[in-house]
């Protein structure tokens, strides 16, 4: 172990030299889009609690009630004794929300994306896998060991060229509907048409759209049905924890029997199911919050762009303020924290070199004054 520690220390020194060292900092969400950290209360522009549901009384009450009624844990994996009627009821609600035949719960978004593609690729080892270059790291983990044919980010002309050049055999396309670092959207309608024309299986990650976009917050895919598998999370706009996939009954039955990440994981606990149940009850009626969130994004982009600060192709509640170098992004984030504003600096390898940024995650619980205060501080600090 001593020899390995020496190599680990050297690796950490290299990470430090690139200004890419990460550290854990205890924090707690507070009401009104605030966060408590290090004895200070900051306006929080870094959490993914887009609708402010993480502290909603109904989620808290139902999580506690279900834990009291059913216990702290599920006791086993779903295929042993871990499946409760509550799991099946939640999955039925998700399927209805997504307009799908069936759905399946997973412990987290990373877990889901790392497990499900791997199972799908094992079903057809000769499948051609087409992926957007900016898909989440969890999807890359799910495709580990399988060659990816990557198309330029959101360039569907390029995707069509690659599909035409690789026309033989089964095909699977994997992308996101809202990209987590740039906050831009995929053209779901065209993706569905392309998949249909090329007889390709379409996998859409809706983690950052679920609850926020589409009719009743059902995601971008709800307005343009046709994807074979829609994945989403409960840990962002829905304010709690866990993930799901929705699709055909055949797809879900296959995953129950062939997806190791499902088969060998303990079932989600009752408290988690209670919070999910409450969030699914609330989200369809939150159009006012979704409209406010959209206005926040439009307003912030306009303020930053007017000052010459790039926001990539953001069109959602995720607004990147592009800085450039990692050390500059870190310095700006530290300066904003002094101003009472929490804005996470995102650096390589999460984003490409030279595109380090502040990833600004907006919430319906922010006020317009909060957004202006953030814009004023970024513009002033960048002008120095």
Helices and strands as residue ranges (DSSP letters): H 2-17, E 28-30, E 34-37, E 40-44, G 53-55, H 57-70, I 78-82, H 85-98, E 102-106, H 109-123, E 128-132, H 137-142, E 148-151, H 156-165, E 171-176, H 188-197, E 200-205, G 215-217, G 220-222, E 229-233, E 243-247, H 249-258, H 260-263, H 270-283, H 287-306, E 318-324, H 326-338, E 341-342, E 344-346, E 356-361, H 368-383
